[in-house]
Structure formats: structure tokens, C-alpha cells
């Protein structure tokens, strides 16, 4: 019962029009009505109250108008044009039970079923960006107008939304297709399939479904940047989220805690995995689908972004018989792709390779992959201990997160195993201090660490629309180009085309910093020198920073200066 209805009931009591016995009688009568026939019991109560007291709607409206000093509107005498109706979003009209009457540059006239709700008036004023002039009318009449004005429009909008959605040639999970399911579910399934297919066609790495207060936002992460897509109607949010969770094989009932699942997608002959993560938010569950394309594993080192000199160094490191090789960088910097490509390069029939991951992102033929299951005691450290009894040649640990895992990995490297892993550090030499900070003794780090690779991802200039341009004085100064050299320098820029979505970029490459541990650096680590001294020595011995590697790629026409400056720092 809203505030206005309660005000009417109190007024009826005070004027002797309705006794407590009559009100209780009406309550009992409404409660006995079938739910299917009476979806809105508050409205049924008010209709019966007016009927039993002999009061007409217009009499009640005149009374309210006088008491509230507000104009009442007889909706039967008003015609609502499409222009007027379009002032409000359908979901706003239904949520606040309000219908627009007119507007000017500063004010909107709205007819309320419950004009005593100040929160509704304030919210609509903010949404519309105008002051609200409230009118009142009978709630039942307003609900009928809302249904007539917005019901058909929303249905048309939905039909237009689903029109043209195409998921042909895509199979998800067990191969269920939209045409194989009930007519009621088919549009939602068709939409989810269409979103996934669209993301694959646009080379997205992630699909984000985000419930907001007044809309349900869908975004794709393409080449590291989030791009908004067409949003589905807000009212479809629960159905779309439930369908996605069902495909990911996670609990539909559980909406209070984060959940993880997977979806198998087959487009034509291509098989792709989607790693699904849910997160409860204020307005519903946010879902992110990480697209894991196995084709990225077969990338050669030049495709990752290595120039020939760095590639040679990298190949020498990953071919070592023992020791630890670390790849460092923040989340989303391509560490997993680099490690998998390295493993793929050295995956030979005479070598046994075992990985322990959380989660297993890619399934690779010829490699034994172990999934971390902390809930049953299968932690990184427990898995590592078991792995070493399998006599592997090469071990990959998804991430070194604690001292126990670090010590086991180091002991493995000291007993004749080559260990690959990742760390979260800002640069390559910092991996030394990170291990020491975890509690690993410096002499163990110096004895086991062979190299560390720090990396970031920059967007690649689209090869279809790239054009040369001459950098200005400021850009040449940043790149370290003298006036004498400037005449021979030409950079590239993407002008935008259909292949890159008019962005000027297509795909991403890595910028790298390779920190190789030789005898001198090993001794410095043993004596626990500062990271500043380590970096200085490494630079003297030829190590390039990520920014310097990025500058090389700018001059080679791979990426732009802005991209490099965005992901690297001067200290590097």
C-alpha cells in the first residue's frame, strides 16, 4: 500500500465513511481472491473500498486535489501522443507508476499514482534533468495508461532488438542451438549466442555484462580497450544472466558469492573456451567472459613482438636445462600467452612437461596440466611436490604467490628441472627483490634464477590503413632522435578502416625487458645488493628497458609513441 492510498484510507476513517470492520472485511475478501486473477491486491483493495463506500473516483480525486494542493487529471479526457510518452523510459514509468503530460525547457508535468513519494519525484527530476510539476490521478487508471502507452512500444522494441540476431554456425556447450529449445527461451539463447559470436568476430578478449541502475551494459575488450556495444533492454537482465550461468554450468540459485565456470564454443571448425566469472553487485550479478583462443598458443616469437636479437636471447633462456625463468607484469599483460608460446616451442617428444595452474586457461596437447583445487588441499605447493615425483624435465607454475611455492620451485630448479613461472612486478630486475621479500634467501635466488622477462602490451597499427608521418620536434626528442637523424626517420599511424573498426589499431604486440643473470649479476644477487645497483649493472651489460624496446617498435612502424608512453614509465 503506497502513501497516497494510506492517506485516502485514513481520510475515510476520519469522515466515518469506512470503519475498521469494513476495512478488515475488504482485506479478507481481497486475500481470498486467486493470485492469478488478482496480481495487484493493493489496487483490488482500493477498487472494493470505493465500491463499498459508494465513492466515485472523481470525488476522491477532488478531495486529494484540495488536501494536497495539487491538480488532478481525468485520464479519460487526455490523449497521449508518442512524443509525450517518449519523455519517459518504459522502465521508469512502470517503476514509479507515472505518466508524462507535457514538458518545456525547464519543467516536466508528470501524473503520479503516488504523489506523496518525494523520492520518486527527486529521482525522476535527476534522470530527466528538469524540475517536476506533479499531478495526480487514480492509480488504476494510470496503470492502464502505462500498459497501453508502453506495453506495445516495448514489445515492438523487443521485436526490433531480436530481429536479425544471428548465431548460425555457432555451437555452445553441449551443442544446443536456439532452434532446439522452447519458443519462450529461444530469443534469450539467440541473443547470448549472438553476443558471443559478435565478440569473436571483433577479436575481443573479454565480454563484460554489467548490471547498472537503469540499464544493462554490454562491453567488449578489444585490443586492451573496453568498447560499448548495443545494450539489451533492462528487463531482460535476469534472463540473460541466468542463461549465461546455465551455459557456464554454475549454480543459478547462488547469487551472493562469486562463481567461476567455463563455456565451450565451436564456431565452424574452430573450438574456443570461455572462462566465466560472476561477481555480485548492487544491481545484480556482473559477468565477465574471458575468451581463450588456442590459436594464440601457436604464435611464433616474432608474432608476440620479439625482434630478432631479443628472440635469440629468449630462445637461449628457455632452452636451458635447469633454473628458473620468470615472466613479470600486471594482469592482462600477456604473461600466460608468452609462457604457453615458450612451452609450445620446446614441447618435444623427449621432454616431459607438467604445469600447475589456477585455473588451467589453455589445454595443450602433449603437456600434463594440473588444476589447483585449494578446497581439497590441492594448492600450488602441494601440486609442485607431487609433480616432482613424476620426473618432469620442465615445470610451469602459474604464479609464485608465497614463500612455500617459491622455495619448492627453487629447489626443483636446483635439482635439474627447468621451472617457468610468473610474478607481479613492475620490471624484470624487481623479480629478485620480490623473491627476497617473500623470504627466499639471496644465495638461493642467485643460484637458481636464469632470467626474468618483463612485458607490457601495446596496440599494433593496422596494416591495412597505416600511413607514414613525420614526428614533430617533441616526439623526436622523446625518441632520442637528433636533428641530423630526423630526415631519415618516418613513423606510422593508422588512419582507420573497416578492418580495424576505424580505430587505426588491430591486434597487440609485446614490449619487453629481458634481464639475464650472468656471473657478475649472480654475485651481486648473492651479496643482496639493491635493486638500483642490479638495474644499473644490467643496463651496462646491454639490457633494454621496456620503454626503449617500445621506441624501437615505434620507429619500426609497429605501434605509436602514445601507446608506448601509456604502458611504460621513464624509470624503466
VEXDREN-2710 file (C-alpha; in Angstrom, 1 decimal):
% VEXDREN-2710
k/r/px/py/pz
1/UNK/0.0/0.0/0.0
2/UNK/1.6/3.3/-1.0
3/UNK/1.5/6.6/1.0
4/UNK/-1.4/8.1/-1.1
5/UNK/-3.6/5.0/-0.6
6/UNK/-3.0/5.1/3.2
7/UNK/-3.9/8.8/3.2
8/UNK/-7.2/8.0/1.5
9/UNK/-8.0/5.2/4.0
10/UNK/-7.2/7.5/7.0
11/UNK/-9.4/10.2/5.5
12/UNK/-12.3/7.7/5.0
13/UNK/-11.9/6.6/8.7
14/UNK/-11.9/10.2/10.0
15/UNK/-15.0/11.1/8.0
16/UNK/-16.9/8.0/9.1
17/UNK/-17.0/6.6/5.6
18/UNK/-15.2/3.4/6.4
19/UNK/-15.0/1.6/9.8
20/UNK/-12.2/-0.8/10.9
21/UNK/-14.7/-3.6/10.5
22/UNK/-15.3/-2.7/6.8
23/UNK/-11.6/-2.3/6.1
24/UNK/-10.9/-5.8/7.7
25/UNK/-13.7/-7.2/5.7
26/UNK/-12.3/-5.9/2.4
27/UNK/-8.8/-7.2/3.4
28/UNK/-10.2/-10.7/3.9
29/UNK/-12.1/-10.5/0.7
30/UNK/-9.0/-9.5/-1.3
31/UNK/-6.9/-12.1/0.4
32/UNK/-9.4/-14.8/-0.7
33/UNK/-9.1/-13.8/-4.4
34/UNK/-7.0/-16.1/-6.6
35/UNK/-3.4/-14.8/-7.2
36/UNK/-3.8/-15.5/-11.0
37/UNK/-6.8/-13.2/-11.2
38/UNK/-5.5/-10.5/-8.8
39/UNK/-1.9/-9.8/-9.4
40/UNK/-2.2/-6.3/-7.8
41/UNK/-4.0/-6.7/-4.4
42/UNK/-3.5/-3.1/-3.4
43/UNK/-5.4/-2.0/-6.5
44/UNK/-8.1/-4.5/-5.8
45/UNK/-8.5/-3.2/-2.2
46/UNK/-8.9/0.4/-3.4
47/UNK/-11.5/-0.6/-6.0
48/UNK/-13.5/-2.5/-3.4
49/UNK/-13.2/0.3/-0.9
50/UNK/-14.6/2.8/-3.4
51/UNK/-17.4/0.4/-4.3
52/UNK/-18.5/-0.4/-0.7
53/UNK/-18.3/3.2/0.4
54/UNK/-20.2/4.4/-2.7
55/UNK/-17.5/6.9/-3.5
56/UNK/-16.6/7.7/-7.1
57/UNK/-13.1/8.1/-8.4
58/UNK/-13.6/11.8/-9.4
59/UNK/-14.8/12.6/-5.8
60/UNK/-11.7/11.0/-4.3
61/UNK/-9.5/12.9/-6.8
62/UNK/-11.2/16.2/-5.9
63/UNK/-10.7/15.5/-2.2
64/UNK/-7.0/14.7/-2.8
65/UNK/-6.5/17.7/-5.0
66/UNK/-7.8/20.0/-2.3
67/UNK/-5.9/18.3/0.5
68/UNK/-2.6/18.1/-1.3
69/UNK/-3.0/21.4/-3.3
70/UNK/-2.3/19.6/-6.5
71/UNK/-4.1/19.4/-9.8
72/UNK/-6.0/16.1/-10.5
73/UNK/-6.2/14.8/-14.0
74/UNK/-9.0/12.8/-15.6
75/UNK/-7.1/10.4/-17.8
76/UNK/-10.1/9.6/-19.9
77/UNK/-10.1/13.2/-21.1
78/UNK/-6.4/13.1/-22.1
79/UNK/-4.8/11.7/-25.3
80/UNK/-1.1/10.8/-25.0
81/UNK/0.9/11.2/-28.2
82/UNK/4.0/9.2/-28.9
83/UNK/6.2/12.3/-28.4
84/UNK/4.8/12.8/-24.9
85/UNK/5.1/9.2/-24.0
86/UNK/8.7/9.1/-25.1
87/UNK/9.7/11.6/-22.4
88/UNK/10.0/8.6/-20.0
89/UNK/11.7/5.3/-20.4
90/UNK/9.2/2.4/-20.1
91/UNK/11.1/1.1/-17.0
92/UNK/10.9/4.5/-15.3
93/UNK/7.1/4.8/-15.9
94/UNK/6.5/1.3/-14.6
95/UNK/8.8/1.6/-11.6
96/UNK/7.4/4.9/-10.3
97/UNK/3.8/4.5/-11.7
98/UNK/3.9/7.8/-13.5
99/UNK/2.8/9.1/-16.9
100/UNK/4.1/12.3/-18.6
101/UNK/1.6/15.0/-19.5
102/UNK/3.8/17.8/-21.0
103/UNK/7.2/19.4/-20.9
104/UNK/9.1/22.6/-21.7
105/UNK/12.7/23.5/-21.5
106/UNK/12.9/23.6/-17.7
107/UNK/9.9/21.6/-16.4
108/UNK/8.1/18.3/-16.9
109/UNK/4.5/17.7/-15.9
110/UNK/4.1/14.2/-14.6
111/UNK/0.9/12.4/-13.4
112/UNK/1.6/10.3/-10.3
113/UNK/-0.3/7.4/-8.8
114/UNK/1.5/8.2/-5.5
115/UNK/2.4/12.0/-5.4
116/UNK/3.3/11.6/-1.7
117/UNK/6.5/9.8/-2.6
118/UNK/9.2/12.6/-2.6
119/UNK/12.0/10.1/-3.5
120/UNK/10.3/9.3/-6.8
121/UNK/9.9/13.0/-7.7
122/UNK/13.6/13.7/-6.9
123/UNK/14.9/10.7/-8.8
124/UNK/12.9/11.5/-11.9
125/UNK/14.0/15.1/-11.7
126/UNK/17.6/13.9/-11.8
127/UNK/17.0/11.4/-14.6
128/UNK/15.3/14.0/-16.8
129/UNK/17.4/16.9/-15.8
130/UNK/14.4/19.1/-15.2
131/UNK/12.1/20.2/-12.4
132/UNK/9.0/18.1/-11.8
133/UNK/5.5/19.6/-11.7
134/UNK/3.4/16.7/-10.2
135/UNK/-0.2/16.0/-10.9
136/UNK/-2.3/13.2/-9.5
137/UNK/-4.8/10.7/-10.8
138/UNK/-6.3/7.4/-9.8
139/UNK/-3.7/4.6/-9.6
140/UNK/-5.8/2.1/-11.6
141/UNK/-6.2/4.5/-14.5
142/UNK/-2.5/5.3/-14.5
143/UNK/-1.5/1.7/-14.7
144/UNK/-3.9/1.1/-17.6
145/UNK/-2.4/4.1/-19.5
146/UNK/1.1/2.9/-18.8
147/UNK/0.3/-0.6/-20.1
148/UNK/-1.3/0.9/-23.3
149/UNK/1.4/3.5/-23.9
150/UNK/4.5/1.5/-23.1
151/UNK/3.4/-2.2/-23.4
152/UNK/3.1/-2.2/-27.2
153/UNK/6.2/0.1/-27.6
154/UNK/8.3/-2.2/-25.5
155/UNK/7.1/-5.2/-27.4
156/UNK/8.0/-3.5/-30.7
157/UNK/11.3/-2.6/-29.3
158/UNK/12.0/-6.1/-28.2
159/UNK/11.0/-7.5/-31.6
160/UNK/13.3/-5.0/-33.3
161/UNK/16.0/-5.9/-30.8
162/UNK/15.8/-9.7/-31.6
163/UNK/15.3/-9.1/-35.3
164/UNK/18.3/-10.1/-37.3
165/UNK/20.2/-11.7/-34.4
166/UNK/22.2/-14.5/-35.9
167/UNK/24.0/-17.4/-34.2
168/UNK/24.2/-19.7/-37.1
169/UNK/27.3/-21.9/-37.2
170/UNK/27.9/-21.5/-33.5
171/UNK/27.5/-24.3/-31.0
172/UNK/27.8/-23.7/-27.3
173/UNK/28.4/-26.2/-24.5
174/UNK/26.6/-29.4/-25.5
175/UNK/25.8/-28.2/-28.9
176/UNK/22.4/-26.9/-28.1
177/UNK/21.1/-24.4/-30.6
178/UNK/18.4/-21.8/-30.4
179/UNK/16.0/-23.8/-32.6
180/UNK/16.3/-26.8/-30.3
181/UNK/14.8/-25.1/-27.3
182/UNK/11.3/-23.9/-26.3
183/UNK/9.8/-20.9/-28.0
184/UNK/9.9/-19.0/-24.8
185/UNK/13.6/-19.4/-24.2
186/UNK/14.8/-19.2/-27.8
187/UNK/15.1/-15.3/-28.0
188/UNK/17.3/-15.1/-24.9
189/UNK/19.5/-18.0/-26.1
190/UNK/19.7/-16.5/-29.5
191/UNK/20.8/-13.2/-28.0
192/UNK/23.6/-14.7/-25.8
193/UNK/24.8/-16.7/-28.7
194/UNK/24.8/-13.6/-30.9
195/UNK/26.8/-11.7/-28.3
196/UNK/29.5/-14.4/-28.1
197/UNK/29.7/-14.7/-31.9
198/UNK/29.9/-10.9/-32.3
199/UNK/32.8/-10.8/-29.7
200/UNK/34.7/-13.5/-31.6
201/UNK/34.2/-11.7/-34.9
202/UNK/35.5/-8.5/-33.4
203/UNK/38.6/-10.3/-31.9
204/UNK/37.5/-9.4/-28.3
205/UNK/39.4/-10.8/-25.4
206/UNK/36.7/-10.3/-22.9
207/UNK/32.9/-9.9/-22.8
208/UNK/31.6/-7.7/-19.9
209/UNK/27.9/-7.9/-18.9
210/UNK/27.3/-5.2/-16.2
211/UNK/24.0/-4.5/-14.5
212/UNK/23.7/-0.8/-13.7
213/UNK/20.8/1.1/-12.1
214/UNK/18.9/2.0/-15.2
215/UNK/20.5/-0.2/-17.9
216/UNK/22.2/-3.5/-18.6
217/UNK/25.5/-2.6/-20.2
218/UNK/27.4/-4.9/-22.6
219/UNK/31.1/-4.2/-23.4
220/UNK/33.9/-5.9/-25.3
221/UNK/37.6/-5.6/-24.5
222/UNK/39.2/-5.3/-27.9
223/UNK/43.0/-4.8/-28.2
224/UNK/43.0/-4.0/-24.5
225/UNK/40.3/-1.2/-24.6
226/UNK/36.7/-1.6/-23.5
227/UNK/34.2/-0.7/-26.2
228/UNK/30.5/-0.4/-25.6
229/UNK/28.0/-2.5/-27.6
230/UNK/24.3/-2.3/-28.1
231/UNK/22.6/-2.7/-24.7
232/UNK/19.8/-5.2/-24.3
233/UNK/16.6/-4.0/-22.6
234/UNK/17.0/-3.8/-18.8
235/UNK/14.1/-6.1/-18.1
236/UNK/15.9/-8.9/-20.0
237/UNK/18.8/-8.7/-17.5
238/UNK/17.7/-11.6/-15.2
239/UNK/17.0/-13.9/-18.2
240/UNK/20.3/-13.2/-19.9
241/UNK/22.4/-13.6/-16.7
242/UNK/20.6/-16.9/-15.9
243/UNK/21.1/-18.2/-19.4
244/UNK/24.9/-17.4/-19.3
245/UNK/25.3/-19.0/-15.9
246/UNK/23.4/-22.1/-17.1
247/UNK/25.8/-22.4/-20.1
248/UNK/28.8/-22.0/-17.8
249/UNK/27.4/-24.8/-15.5
250/UNK/27.3/-22.7/-12.3
251/UNK/24.5/-22.5/-9.7
252/UNK/21.6/-20.4/-10.8
253/UNK/20.3/-20.1/-7.2
254/UNK/23.6/-18.8/-5.8
255/UNK/23.7/-15.0/-6.3
256/UNK/25.5/-14.0/-3.1
257/UNK/29.1/-15.1/-3.8
258/UNK/31.4/-15.0/-6.9
259/UNK/31.3/-18.1/-9.1
260/UNK/33.6/-19.4/-11.8
261/UNK/32.7/-21.6/-14.8
262/UNK/33.6/-22.4/-18.4
263/UNK/31.8/-22.4/-21.7
264/UNK/32.9/-24.4/-24.8
265/UNK/32.3/-22.6/-28.1
266/UNK/32.5/-24.1/-31.5
267/UNK/32.4/-21.7/-34.5
268/UNK/32.7/-23.7/-37.7
269/UNK/35.7/-26.0/-37.1
270/UNK/37.2/-23.6/-34.5
271/UNK/36.9/-24.5/-30.8
272/UNK/37.2/-21.7/-28.2
273/UNK/36.9/-21.8/-24.4
274/UNK/35.3/-19.0/-22.4
275/UNK/36.3/-18.6/-18.8
276/UNK/33.2/-17.2/-16.9
277/UNK/33.4/-15.2/-13.7
278/UNK/30.4/-13.8/-11.8
279/UNK/30.5/-11.0/-9.2
280/UNK/27.5/-9.9/-7.1
281/UNK/26.9/-6.2/-7.4
282/UNK/24.3/-3.7/-6.0
283/UNK/22.2/-4.0/-9.2
284/UNK/22.7/-7.7/-10.0
285/UNK/25.5/-10.1/-10.9
286/UNK/28.3/-8.8/-13.2
287/UNK/29.6/-11.4/-15.6
288/UNK/32.9/-11.4/-17.4
289/UNK/33.7/-14.0/-20.1
290/UNK/37.4/-14.3/-20.9
291/UNK/37.8/-15.6/-24.4
292/UNK/40.7/-18.2/-24.6
293/UNK/41.7/-18.8/-28.2
294/UNK/44.0/-21.7/-28.6
295/UNK/45.3/-20.3/-31.9
296/UNK/47.3/-17.7/-29.8
297/UNK/49.4/-20.6/-28.4
298/UNK/50.8/-21.3/-31.8
299/UNK/52.1/-17.8/-32.2
300/UNK/55.7/-17.6/-33.1
301/UNK/58.0/-15.4/-31.1
302/UNK/58.1/-12.7/-33.8
303/UNK/54.2/-12.6/-33.6
304/UNK/54.5/-12.0/-29.9
305/UNK/56.5/-8.9/-30.6
306/UNK/60.1/-10.1/-30.3
307/UNK/62.8/-8.6/-32.6
308/UNK/65.5/-11.0/-33.8
309/UNK/68.0/-10.1/-31.1
310/UNK/65.6/-10.4/-28.2
311/UNK/64.2/-13.6/-29.8
312/UNK/67.6/-15.2/-29.8
313/UNK/68.2/-14.3/-26.1
314/UNK/64.7/-15.6/-25.2
315/UNK/65.3/-18.9/-27.1
316/UNK/68.6/-19.4/-25.3
317/UNK/67.0/-18.9/-21.9
318/UNK/64.0/-21.3/-22.4
319/UNK/66.4/-24.0/-23.8
320/UNK/68.4/-24.1/-20.6
321/UNK/68.5/-27.4/-18.8
322/UNK/67.7/-26.1/-15.3
323/UNK/67.0/-23.0/-13.3
324/UNK/64.1/-20.6/-13.1
325/UNK/62.7/-18.3/-15.8
326/UNK/60.2/-15.7/-14.6
327/UNK/57.8/-13.6/-16.7
328/UNK/56.6/-10.5/-14.8
329/UNK/53.9/-7.9/-15.4
330/UNK/50.4/-6.8/-14.3
331/UNK/47.2/-8.7/-15.0
332/UNK/46.4/-8.6/-18.7
333/UNK/50.0/-8.0/-19.9
334/UNK/50.2/-11.3/-21.9
335/UNK/52.3/-13.3/-19.4
336/UNK/50.3/-16.5/-19.9
337/UNK/50.4/-16.3/-23.7
338/UNK/54.2/-15.8/-23.6
339/UNK/54.7/-18.8/-21.3
340/UNK/52.5/-21.0/-23.4
341/UNK/54.2/-20.0/-26.6
342/UNK/57.6/-20.8/-24.9
343/UNK/56.3/-24.2/-23.8
344/UNK/54.9/-24.9/-27.3
345/UNK/58.3/-24.0/-28.8
346/UNK/60.2/-26.6/-26.5
347/UNK/57.4/-29.2/-26.4
348/UNK/59.3/-32.2/-27.9
349/UNK/58.5/-36.0/-27.6
350/UNK/61.7/-36.5/-25.5
351/UNK/60.7/-34.0/-22.8
352/UNK/58.1/-34.3/-20.1
353/UNK/56.4/-31.0/-19.3
354/UNK/54.0/-30.6/-16.3
355/UNK/52.1/-27.4/-15.4
356/UNK/50.2/-26.4/-12.3
357/UNK/47.7/-23.6/-12.9
358/UNK/44.8/-21.7/-11.3
359/UNK/42.9/-22.1/-13.5
360/UNK/44.1/-24.1/-16.5
361/UNK/43.5/-21.5/-19.2
362/UNK/44.5/-23.5/-22.3
363/UNK/44.6/-27.2/-22.8
364/UNK/47.8/-28.1/-24.7
365/UNK/48.4/-31.4/-26.4
366/UNK/51.5/-33.3/-25.1
367/UNK/51.6/-31.4/-21.8
368/UNK/50.4/-32.6/-18.4
369/UNK/48.3/-29.9/-16.9
370/UNK/47.2/-29.8/-13.2
371/UNK/44.3/-27.7/-11.9
372/UNK/44.8/-26.1/-8.5
373/UNK/42.0/-27.0/-6.1
374/UNK/42.5/-25.3/-2.8
375/UNK/39.2/-26.6/-1.4
376/UNK/40.6/-30.1/-1.4
377/UNK/44.1/-29.3/-0.4
378/UNK/45.5/-29.2/-4.0
379/UNK/47.4/-25.9/-3.6
380/UNK/50.4/-24.7/-5.7
381/UNK/52.8/-26.1/-3.2
382/UNK/51.1/-29.5/-2.8
383/UNK/50.8/-29.9/-6.6
384/UNK/54.5/-29.0/-7.0
385/UNK/55.6/-31.6/-4.5
386/UNK/53.6/-34.3/-6.4
387/UNK/54.8/-33.1/-9.8
388/UNK/58.5/-33.5/-8.9
389/UNK/57.8/-37.2/-8.2
390/UNK/56.7/-37.5/-11.8
391/UNK/60.3/-36.9/-13.0
392/UNK/59.5/-34.0/-15.4
393/UNK/62.1/-32.1/-17.4
394/UNK/60.2/-28.8/-17.4
395/UNK/57.8/-27.5/-14.8
396/UNK/55.5/-24.5/-15.2
397/UNK/54.0/-22.9/-12.1
398/UNK/51.1/-20.5/-13.0
399/UNK/52.2/-18.0/-10.4
400/UNK/54.6/-17.8/-7.4
401/UNK/52.4/-16.4/-4.7
402/UNK/54.0/-17.3/-1.4
403/UNK/57.3/-18.4/0.2
404/UNK/56.4/-22.1/0.3
405/UNK/55.7/-22.2/-3.5
406/UNK/58.8/-20.2/-4.2
407/UNK/61.1/-22.5/-2.1
408/UNK/59.7/-25.6/-3.8
409/UNK/60.1/-24.1/-7.3
410/UNK/63.7/-23.1/-6.4
411/UNK/64.6/-26.5/-5.0
412/UNK/63.2/-28.0/-8.2
413/UNK/65.4/-25.8/-10.3
414/UNK/68.4/-26.8/-8.2
415/UNK/67.8/-30.5/-8.8
416/UNK/67.9/-30.4/-12.6
417/UNK/64.5/-29.1/-13.6
418/UNK/63.7/-26.0/-15.7
419/UNK/61.0/-24.0/-14.0
420/UNK/58.8/-21.4/-15.7
421/UNK/56.6/-19.1/-13.6
422/UNK/55.1/-15.6/-13.3
423/UNK/55.4/-12.8/-10.8
424/UNK/53.6/-9.5/-10.4
425/UNK/56.4/-6.9/-10.5
426/UNK/56.9/-3.6/-12.4
427/UNK/60.1/-4.6/-14.1
428/UNK/62.4/-7.6/-14.7
429/UNK/65.2/-6.9/-12.1
430/UNK/62.5/-6.3/-9.4
431/UNK/61.7/-10.1/-9.5
432/UNK/64.9/-10.6/-7.5
433/UNK/63.7/-8.3/-4.7
434/UNK/60.2/-9.7/-4.8
435/UNK/61.6/-13.3/-4.2
436/UNK/63.8/-12.0/-1.3
437/UNK/60.8/-10.1/0.2
438/UNK/58.9/-13.3/0.2
439/UNK/61.6/-14.8/2.4
440/UNK/63.8/-16.7/-0.2
441/UNK/67.5/-16.5/0.8
442/UNK/69.5/-14.3/-1.7
443/UNK/72.1/-17.2/-2.3
444/UNK/69.2/-19.4/-3.4
445/UNK/67.9/-16.7/-5.8
446/UNK/71.4/-16.2/-7.3
447/UNK/71.9/-20.0/-7.8
448/UNK/68.5/-20.6/-9.4
449/UNK/67.4/-17.5/-11.4
450/UNK/68.4/-17.7/-15.0
451/UNK/66.4/-14.7/-16.4
452/UNK/63.4/-12.6/-15.9
453/UNK/61.2/-11.1/-18.7
454/UNK/59.0/-8.1/-18.0
455/UNK/56.4/-7.2/-20.6
456/UNK/53.5/-5.0/-21.5
457/UNK/51.1/-5.0/-24.4
458/UNK/50.7/-2.2/-26.9
459/UNK/48.2/-1.9/-29.7
460/UNK/49.6/-2.6/-33.2
461/UNK/49.0/-0.2/-36.1
462/UNK/46.5/-1.7/-38.5
463/UNK/48.4/-3.0/-41.5
464/UNK/45.6/-2.2/-43.9
465/UNK/45.3/1.6/-43.2
466/UNK/48.8/2.5/-41.9
467/UNK/50.4/5.6/-43.4
468/UNK/53.8/7.2/-42.8
469/UNK/54.1/10.5/-41.0
470/UNK/57.0/12.7/-39.8
471/UNK/57.2/13.0/-36.0
472/UNK/57.3/16.6/-34.5
473/UNK/60.2/18.0/-32.5
474/UNK/58.7/16.9/-29.2
475/UNK/58.2/13.3/-30.4
476/UNK/61.7/13.2/-31.8
477/UNK/63.1/14.5/-28.5
478/UNK/61.3/11.7/-26.6
479/UNK/62.6/9.1/-29.1
480/UNK/66.1/10.4/-28.8
481/UNK/66.4/11.4/-32.4
482/UNK/68.8/14.2/-33.3
483/UNK/68.1/16.9/-35.9
484/UNK/70.6/15.3/-38.2
485/UNK/68.8/11.9/-38.0
486/UNK/65.3/13.3/-38.3
487/UNK/65.4/13.5/-42.1
488/UNK/65.7/9.7/-42.3
489/UNK/63.0/8.9/-39.7
490/UNK/59.4/8.1/-40.6
491/UNK/56.8/6.7/-38.2
492/UNK/53.5/5.1/-38.9
493/UNK/49.9/5.9/-37.9
494/UNK/46.6/4.1/-38.6
495/UNK/44.0/6.2/-40.3
496/UNK/41.1/3.9/-39.6
497/UNK/39.3/1.4/-41.9
498/UNK/36.7/-1.3/-41.8
499/UNK/39.2/-4.0/-40.8
500/UNK/40.2/-2.2/-37.6
501/UNK/36.8/-0.7/-36.8
502/UNK/38.1/2.8/-37.7
503/UNK/40.4/2.6/-34.7
504/UNK/43.7/2.6/-36.5
505/UNK/44.9/-0.4/-34.5
506/UNK/44.4/-4.1/-34.9
507/UNK/45.9/-6.7/-32.5
508/UNK/48.6/-6.2/-29.9
509/UNK/52.3/-6.8/-29.6
510/UNK/54.6/-7.0/-26.5
511/UNK/57.3/-4.7/-25.4
512/UNK/59.9/-6.5/-23.4
513/UNK/62.7/-6.1/-20.9
514/UNK/65.0/-9.2/-20.7
515/UNK/67.1/-9.4/-17.5
516/UNK/69.6/-12.2/-18.0
517/UNK/71.6/-13.4/-14.9
518/UNK/75.3/-13.9/-15.7
519/UNK/78.2/-14.5/-13.3
520/UNK/78.5/-10.8/-12.3
521/UNK/74.8/-10.3/-11.6
522/UNK/74.7/-13.7/-9.8
523/UNK/77.4/-12.5/-7.4
524/UNK/75.5/-9.2/-6.9
525/UNK/72.3/-11.1/-6.0
526/UNK/74.3/-13.3/-3.7
527/UNK/75.5/-10.2/-1.8
528/UNK/72.0/-8.8/-1.7
529/UNK/72.8/-5.5/-3.5
530/UNK/70.0/-3.0/-4.0
531/UNK/67.7/-3.3/-7.0
532/UNK/69.0/0.1/-8.2
533/UNK/72.5/-1.4/-8.5
534/UNK/71.2/-4.5/-10.2
535/UNK/69.4/-2.5/-12.8
536/UNK/72.4/-0.2/-13.4
537/UNK/74.6/-3.2/-13.9
538/UNK/72.1/-4.9/-16.2
539/UNK/71.8/-1.7/-18.3
540/UNK/75.6/-1.6/-18.6
541/UNK/75.6/-5.1/-19.9
542/UNK/73.1/-4.3/-22.7
543/UNK/69.6/-4.7/-21.1
544/UNK/67.0/-2.5/-22.8
545/UNK/64.1/-1.2/-20.8
546/UNK/60.5/-1.8/-22.0
547/UNK/60.2/1.9/-23.0
548/UNK/63.4/1.6/-25.1
549/UNK/62.1/-1.6/-26.7
550/UNK/58.8/0.3/-27.4
551/UNK/60.7/3.1/-29.0
552/UNK/62.3/0.6/-31.4
553/UNK/58.8/-0.7/-32.3
554/UNK/57.6/2.9/-32.9
555/UNK/60.5/3.5/-35.3
556/UNK/59.8/0.2/-37.0
557/UNK/56.2/1.2/-37.6
558/UNK/54.7/-1.5/-35.3
559/UNK/53.0/0.9/-32.8
560/UNK/52.7/4.5/-31.9
561/UNK/54.6/6.7/-29.4
562/UNK/51.4/7.4/-27.4
563/UNK/50.8/3.6/-26.9
564/UNK/54.4/3.1/-25.6
565/UNK/54.2/6.1/-23.3
566/UNK/50.9/4.9/-21.9
567/UNK/52.1/1.5/-20.7
568/UNK/55.7/2.3/-19.7
569/UNK/57.4/4.7/-17.3
570/UNK/60.6/6.7/-17.5
571/UNK/62.3/4.8/-14.7
572/UNK/62.3/1.8/-16.9
END
